[in-house]
Amino acid sequence: MINNNIPDNPYLLMTPGPLSTSKGVRNAMLQDWCTWDDDYNVGIVQNIRQRLVRTATEDVETYSSVLMQGSGSFGVEACLGTAVPAGGKLLIVSNGAYGRRMVQIAERLKIHYVNLDCEETQAPSLHEINQLLEKDGDITHVAVVHCETTTGILNPLQEIAQLVRQYDKVLIVDAMSSFGGIPMDVSSMGMDFMISSSNKCIQGVPGFSFVIAKKEQLLKSKGNARSLVLDLADQWEQMEPSGKWRYTSPTHVVRAFYQALNELEEEGGVGARYQRYKQNHRILIEGMASLGFKTLLSEELQSPIITSFLFPDRNFNFGIFYQKVKQRGFVLYPGKISKADTFRIGNIGEIYPEDIRRLIGTLSDCL
Ligand SMILES: *Cc1c(COP(=O)(O)O)cnc(C)c1O
């Protein structure tokens, strides 16, 4: 039931989230829900949790899901702080800001860790990961980012996961910006914990993160958490039987997310969404090339989620360009790396090939 009074957005967000959402998703936020009523808990929350597991794996018996208030980083902090016990040691593989954020979290929570910090424009070295796992027998957990939104690089998760399995370590994956947009099965890759959030490829609005995890690992991590509100094991223990969150949940966001999952299914699931994102991305890259823009990353490293483009020349003023483009209906995303002058364009969300074609025309007019 779409309310025809839902206004159009004044501009499309060409960003990796919060992103442009559908009218259906925005419409879903017009009703209030009671946090202790069954319509909400059993009807919506439990349904979302089951569908998330089904979206993540065929092995629905082994895995469960936990929703956690806050943006994606709250989920990452909850997961690291709950999964790694006091006597554990975490290997953090980083090649961008989100990997480094996990290092900050480990520092702050006083989690015993080692960081393999890699070049931002390259895939992490499997050889170096192997060496570290071989020589440091204290390592119990490994954390890695799937799509590093910093640059748009898609890290070789399959290969990294295989190594982690080989050494029998617990694998934690930040798949924030890829889950729902790139097909993956958490079970076949042997992921123990996978973290994402409401406002990325599922195309909901910001407000909560979620973790898909092996039930066995959630049970095992009980009592580990360094925080009360970010205790993932406690949150799961309460949510699993009843759908209840421990503290006030973002009800409107949850209802919008439920609608976003319906729309993901209507589109044909993650496989179909992946095809749309890939098509968006191909049109973007070709169009940008025709305007003279070069990508930061080589093609084989590039995700179909977000792309970093180098400034065309030294005199390019991104601030002015940004404002001109925004006035014409598109919001771009600034760059996030220090070694090169870049800006980013995301192509996920309620964005279609015709939007990308319009974007290219607009950018051409604004240059
Ligand atoms: C968006 C994102 C996060 C979470 O960032 P928030 O600012 O907390 O939403 C974490 N990791 C990656 C790879 C992301 O893209």
The ligand as a Gaussian input file, in Angstrom:
#p B3LYP/6-31G(d) Opt

LIG

0 1
 C       29.244000       1.671000       6.294000
 C       30.338000       0.780000       6.737000
 C       30.571000       0.529000       8.111000
 C       29.765000       1.173000       9.203000
 O       29.935000       2.523000       9.229000
 P       28.875000       3.440000      10.016000
 O       29.428000       4.818000       9.816000
 O       28.849000       3.015000      11.401000
 O       27.579000       3.227000       9.321000
 C       31.534000      -0.392000       8.455000
 N       32.262000      -1.023000       7.513000
 C       32.094000      -0.797000       6.196000
 C       32.922000      -1.548000       5.209000
 C       31.118000       0.112000       5.764000
 O       30.936000       0.332000       4.442000

